[in-house]
Amino acid sequence: MSDPMDELRPPTRLMLTPGPSCVSPRVYRAMSAPLVGHVDPWFTEFMSGVQELLRRVFQTGNHMTFPISASGSGGIETAVVNLLEPGDEAIVCVNGTFSDRMAEVAERTGAKIHRVPAPFGRAVDPEDVRRAGQGRKIKFVGLAHGETSTGVLSNLGSFRMVADELGALLVVDSVATLVGVPVEVDRQRIDICFSGTQKAISAPPGMSPITVNARVEDSLRNRKTKIQSWYFDLTTVMDYWGKGRAYHHTPPISLIYALHEALRMVLEEGLEASWERHRQNQVALIAGLEAMGISIFVRNPADRLTTVTAVNIPNGIDGAKVRSRLLNDYNIEVAGGLGELKTKIWRVGLMGYSSQRGNVLLLLGALERILLDMGMKLSPGAGLAAAANTFANVEPVPAGLEK
């Protein structure tokens, strides 16, 4: 926009980033519904429906389930500051930028935080967590289920076992996994689980769904000190999202409309179908990339995050220029790496409404053309053929994304 008074006309992009994802026309329509007051009787009744849909998506019966009026980072802060007091000890598994953020937030509470690291591209070893917690009174074990900075998925079952041995709560960042990867809060016995609306749920950014079980509610009642944050204090914000609907803050009403519609779409498709669609599309993407001679950053397939694929930038290729051409020539946006991985990887998100077969093929075709122009030696058509062959050998998942 050359003049700030110009009419708003954002470009139409194919968002294949680690977030946000593309949004369905149904969700856009929901956002345009008339505003009502945040304590309007119609809206406070509507809130109950949003909470119920979130319980179905989290697969939990937890009473304390609602969307925080903040991004996924607000979910991190809520989970951490509500549990920790000065003198507490906790373990945070760190294998990328966002798990490191959890540790940093935790360290600001005055608690003693034990970071258990893993090299980028690998999941933290649960045995390292067990050793770090031996002989200590650990309040919680925290981890990013899907670390989007490196494209790594962690096995929740292993960490639940270790947390049980340590007598600790389990705090899970499911920002990049909820709806795209199996997250079953009650079955997996996750004590606090939070996510983000802009990833596989495919709603606009700005809200962080969270669910908290009875063990955590007991912990909150037994705190000796006030929670460090007024805004993210679960004991007061639940006065608004709880039975009384007492005023706490003005929530983003239009975003809650959008979240409601996005959750309806998720549940119409079915969670299992959504998980399978995301899996199929990543398998095809990887097959296409490898056929072009491009390797995947996470070497162990079992550790690969389904929703965000970290891709090694080929030798001799300027990764930033490739991304620029994808954006300017094809209206496709992918992300670069963060921190020390900035010039080493691309991060491709196939989440929610963006996770469609046609988008996989479009990206592979555009990437091939750009790499050929840059002088990379590859077999023309090999990537598309490999992806198409992968799709041909699986049953398509009826996603209903065209609705």
C-alpha positions in Angstrom: 0.0 0.0 0.0 1.7 3.2 -1.2 -1.0 5.4 0.5 -2.3 4.4 4.0 -5.7 5.7 2.8 -5.8 3.2 -0.1 -8.5 0.5 0.1 -7.4 -2.7 1.7 -6.6 -5.2 -1.0 -4.3 -8.0 0.3 -3.0 -10.5 -2.2 -4.4 -14.0 -2.4 -1.6 -16.4 -1.3 -1.4 -20.2 -1.1 -0.2 -20.4 2.5 2.1 -23.4 2.8 3.9 -22.1 5.9 4.1 -23.4 9.5 1.2 -21.1 10.1 -1.1 -19.4 9.4 -2.8 -21.8 7.0 -5.4 -20.9 4.4 -8.9 -20.4 5.6 -12.1 -21.9 4.1 -14.7 -19.6 2.6 -17.1 -20.9 5.2 -14.8 -19.5 7.9 -14.6 -16.2 6.2 -18.4 -16.0 6.0 -18.6 -16.8 9.7 -16.3 -13.9 10.5 -18.6 -11.5 8.7 -21.6 -12.3 10.9 -22.9 -9.4 13.0 -21.1 -8.5 16.2 -22.9 -8.9 19.5 -21.7 -8.0 23.0 -19.5 -10.4 24.8 -22.1 -10.7 27.6 -25.0 -10.8 25.3 -27.3 -13.8 26.3 -27.1 -15.1 22.8 -23.3 -15.0 22.8 -22.8 -16.5 26.2 -25.0 -19.4 25.1 -23.0 -19.7 21.9 -19.8 -19.9 23.9 -20.9 -23.2 25.4 -21.2 -24.7 21.9 -17.6 -23.6 21.1 -16.4 -25.2 24.3 -18.2 -28.5 23.5 -16.7 -28.6 20.0 -13.2 -28.0 21.5 -13.8 -30.9 23.9 -14.6 -33.1 20.9 -11.5 -32.0 19.1 -9.2 -32.4 22.1 -11.1 -35.7 22.9 -11.6 -34.8 26.5 -14.4 -34.3 29.1 -12.4 -31.6 30.9 -14.7 -28.8 32.2 -11.9 -26.2 31.8 -11.7 -26.2 28.0 -11.9 -22.9 26.1 -10.0 -20.6 23.7 -7.6 -18.2 25.2 -7.7 -14.7 23.6 -4.1 -14.9 22.4 -1.8 -16.7 20.0 -0.2 -20.0 20.7 2.5 -18.2 22.6 -0.3 -17.1 25.0 -1.1 -20.8 25.4 2.5 -21.5 26.4 2.4 -18.7 29.0 -1.0 -19.7 30.4 0.1 -23.3 30.9 3.4 -22.4 32.5 2.6 -19.5 34.8 -0.5 -21.1 36.3 1.5 -24.1 37.5 4.8 -22.7 38.6 5.7 -20.8 41.7 9.1 -19.7 43.1 10.8 -22.8 44.5 9.1 -25.3 42.2 11.1 -27.5 39.8 10.1 -28.4 36.3 11.6 -30.1 33.2 11.2 -28.7 29.7 12.2 -30.8 26.7 14.0 -28.4 24.3 14.6 -29.4 20.6 13.8 -26.1 18.8 12.6 -22.6 19.0 9.1 -23.1 20.5 10.1 -25.6 23.1 12.9 -23.2 24.1 10.2 -20.5 24.4 8.4 -22.7 26.9 11.6 -23.0 28.9 12.2 -19.3 28.8 8.7 -18.5 30.0 9.1 -21.0 32.8 12.4 -19.6 33.9 10.8 -16.2 34.4 8.5 -17.6 37.1 11.3 -18.0 39.6 11.0 -21.8 39.5 14.1 -23.9 38.8 13.9 -25.2 35.3 15.8 -28.2 34.0 16.2 -28.0 30.2 16.6 -31.4 28.6 18.0 -30.8 25.1 18.1 -32.7 21.8 20.0 -31.8 18.6 17.8 -30.0 16.1 16.1 -32.6 13.9 15.6 -35.1 16.7 13.1 -35.7 19.5 14.2 -35.5 23.1 15.1 -38.9 24.6 12.6 -39.7 27.4 15.5 -41.5 29.2 17.3 -38.1 29.5 14.2 -36.7 31.1 14.0 -39.6 33.6 17.7 -39.0 34.5 17.2 -35.2 34.9 14.2 -35.7 37.3 15.7 -38.5 39.5 15.8 -37.5 43.1 13.9 -34.2 42.4 10.3 -33.1 43.1 9.3 -32.2 39.6 6.1 -30.2 39.1 5.7 -30.8 35.4 7.3 -32.2 32.3 6.7 -29.9 29.3 7.3 -30.4 25.6 6.2 -29.4 22.2 4.4 -32.3 20.6 5.2 -30.9 17.2 8.3 -28.6 17.1 7.6 -26.4 14.0 11.0 -24.9 13.9 12.6 -28.2 13.1 9.7 -30.4 11.9 10.0 -32.9 14.7 7.2 -35.0 16.4 7.5 -36.4 19.9 5.9 -39.6 21.2 3.6 -38.5 24.0 3.2 -41.9 25.5 6.9 -42.2 26.5 6.8 -38.8 28.3 3.6 -39.7 30.1 5.3 -42.8 31.5 8.3 -40.7 32.7 6.1 -38.0 34.1 4.2 -40.7 36.1 7.4 -42.1 37.5 8.4 -38.6 38.6 5.0 -37.7 40.0 4.8 -34.8 37.6 2.1 -33.2 35.5 2.4 -33.4 31.7 2.1 -30.2 29.7 1.8 -30.5 26.0 2.1 -27.8 23.3 -0.1 -29.1 20.5 -0.1 -25.9 18.5 1.1 -27.7 15.3 -0.5 -31.1 15.9 -4.1 -30.7 17.1 -6.4 -32.0 14.3 -3.5 -32.8 12.0 -1.9 -35.5 14.2 -3.6 -37.7 16.8 -4.0 -35.8 20.1 -6.3 -37.6 22.6 -6.1 -35.7 25.8 -8.0 -38.1 28.1 -6.6 -41.3 26.7 -3.1 -40.0 26.6 -3.6 -38.5 30.1 -2.3 -35.0 29.2 -2.8 -32.7 32.1 -2.6 -29.4 30.2 -2.8 -29.3 26.4 -2.9 -26.1 24.4 -3.0 -25.4 20.7 -3.4 -22.6 18.1 -6.3 -21.8 15.8 -4.2 -20.9 12.8 -2.6 -24.2 12.1 -4.5 -27.5 11.3 -7.8 -26.1 12.6 -7.6 -23.5 9.8 -9.1 -20.5 11.6 -7.4 -17.1 11.7 -4.6 -16.5 14.2 -5.3 -14.9 17.6 -6.7 -17.7 19.8 -5.1 -20.6 21.7 -7.5 -23.4 22.7 -6.6 -25.0 26.0 -7.9 -27.8 28.1 -7.0 -28.5 31.7 -7.8 -31.5 33.8 -8.9 -31.9 37.4 -5.4 -32.6 38.6 -4.4 -29.1 37.4 -7.5 -27.5 38.9 -6.4 -29.0 42.3 -2.9 -27.6 41.8 -4.3 -24.2 41.1 -6.4 -24.3 44.3 -3.3 -25.3 46.3 -1.0 -22.5 45.2 0.7 -20.5 47.9 1.3 -17.4 45.8 -0.7 -15.4 43.3 -0.4 -16.4 39.6 2.2 -14.0 38.0 -0.1 -13.0 35.2 -3.5 -11.3 35.7 -4.6 -11.8 32.0 -3.6 -15.5 31.8 -4.8 -16.5 35.3 -7.0 -19.5 34.7 -8.7 -19.1 38.1 -10.2 -15.8 36.9 -10.6 -16.2 33.2 -12.7 -19.3 33.9 -15.2 -17.1 35.7 -16.0 -15.8 32.2 -15.8 -19.2 30.3 -17.3 -21.0 33.3 -20.9 -21.2 34.5 -21.2 -17.6 35.7 -20.0 -15.9 32.5 -18.7 -13.1 34.7 -16.8 -10.3 32.8 -13.1 -10.8 32.6 -12.0 -9.2 29.3 -13.5 -8.5 25.9 -12.8 -11.6 23.7 -12.3 -11.4 19.9 -15.9 -12.2 19.0 -15.5 -12.5 15.3 -12.5 -14.9 15.8 -14.7 -17.0 18.0 -17.3 -17.2 15.2 -14.5 -18.3 12.9 -13.2 -20.9 15.3 -16.7 -22.3 15.7 -17.1 -22.8 12.0 -13.6 -24.2 11.5 -14.3 -26.7 14.3 -17.6 -27.7 12.6 -15.6 -28.4 9.5 -13.1 -30.5 11.3 -15.7 -32.6 13.0 -17.8 -33.0 9.8 -14.7 -34.5 8.1 -13.9 -36.6 11.2 -10.7 -36.5 13.2 -9.4 -39.8 11.9 -10.0 -38.7 8.3 -8.2 -35.4 9.0 -5.2 -37.2 10.4 -5.1 -39.5 7.4 -5.4 -36.6 4.9 -2.5 -34.8 6.5 -0.4 -38.0 6.5 -1.1 -38.8 2.9 -0.2 -35.3 1.7 3.0 -35.2 3.6 4.0 -38.7 2.3 3.4 -37.5 -1.3 5.3 -34.2 -0.7 8.4 -36.1 0.6 8.2 -38.6 -2.2 8.2 -35.7 -4.7 11.1 -33.9 -3.0 13.3 -36.9 -2.7 12.7 -37.8 -6.4 14.0 -34.3 -7.2 17.2 -35.0 -5.1 16.1 -32.9 -2.1 16.5 -34.4 1.3 14.4 -34.1 4.5 16.0 -32.4 7.5 14.5 -34.9 10.0 16.3 -38.2 9.1 14.2 -40.6 11.1 10.7 -40.9 9.5 9.2 -41.8 12.9 10.3 -38.3 14.2 8.8 -36.3 11.3 6.0 -33.9 12.1 3.1 -34.6 9.7 1.9 -31.0 9.5 5.3 -29.2 8.9 8.1 -30.7 6.8 11.6 -29.3 7.3 13.4 -29.6 3.9 17.2 -29.3 3.4 18.0 -26.5 0.9 20.1 -28.1 -1.9 23.8 -27.2 -2.1 24.5 -24.2 -4.2 20.9 -23.0 -4.1 19.9 -19.6 -2.5 17.0 -20.6 -0.3 15.7 -17.0 0.1 15.6 -16.5 -3.7 13.6 -19.7 -4.1 11.1 -18.5 -1.6 10.9 -15.1 -3.2 10.2 -16.6 -6.6 7.6 -19.0 -5.2 5.9 -15.9 -3.7 6.2 -13.5 -6.6 5.8 -15.9 -9.5 3.3 -18.5 -8.0 1.7 -16.8 -5.0 3.0 -19.7 -2.8 4.4 -18.9 0.6 6.7 -21.3 2.4 9.0 -20.4 5.3 12.7 -20.4 5.9 14.4 -21.8 9.0 14.8 -20.0 12.3 18.0 -19.1 14.1 21.0 -21.2 13.1 18.8 -23.0 10.5 17.7 -19.8 8.8 19.7 -20.5 5.6 19.7 -24.3 5.8 16.1 -25.4 5.6 12.7 -24.5 4.2 9.7 -25.3 6.3 6.6 -26.4 4.4 3.3 -26.5 6.1 0.5 -28.7 4.9 -2.2 -28.0 7.5 -5.9 -27.8 7.6 -7.4 -26.1 4.5 -4.0 -25.9 2.9 -3.4 -29.6 3.1 -4.9 -30.6 -0.3 -3.5 -32.9 -3.0 -3.6 -30.2 -5.6 -1.5 -27.9 -3.4 1.2 -30.6 -3.1 1.4 -31.0 -6.8 1.4 -27.2 -7.4 4.3 -26.6 -5.0 6.4 -29.4 -6.5 5.8 -28.2 -10.0 6.7 -24.6 -9.1 9.7 -25.6 -7.1 11.0 -27.8 -10.0 10.7 -24.9 -12.5 12.6 -22.5 -10.2 15.4 -25.0 -9.4 15.9 -25.8 -13.0 16.2 -22.1 -13.8 18.8 -21.8 -11.0 20.9 -24.6 -12.7 20.1 -27.5 -10.4 20.4 -30.8 -12.2 17.2 -32.8 -11.7 15.0 -35.0 -13.9 12.1 -32.9 -15.1 8.8 -34.3 -14.0 10.3 -36.7 -11.5 8.9 -35.0 -8.4 5.4 -34.7 -9.8 5.4 -38.3 -11.0 6.5 -39.6 -7.6 3.9 -37.6 -5.7 1.2 -38.6 -8.2 2.2 -42.2 -7.9 1.9 -42.0 -4.1 -1.6 -40.6 -4.4 -2.5 -43.3 -6.9 -1.7 -46.0 -4.4 -3.9 -44.7 -1.5 -7.6 -44.2 -1.2 -8.5 -40.5 -1.3 -9.9 -39.0 1.9 -13.1 -37.1 1.4 -12.2 -33.9 3.0 -15.2 -31.8 2.1 -12.9 -28.8 1.8 -14.8 -27.4 -1.1 -17.8 -26.6 1.0 
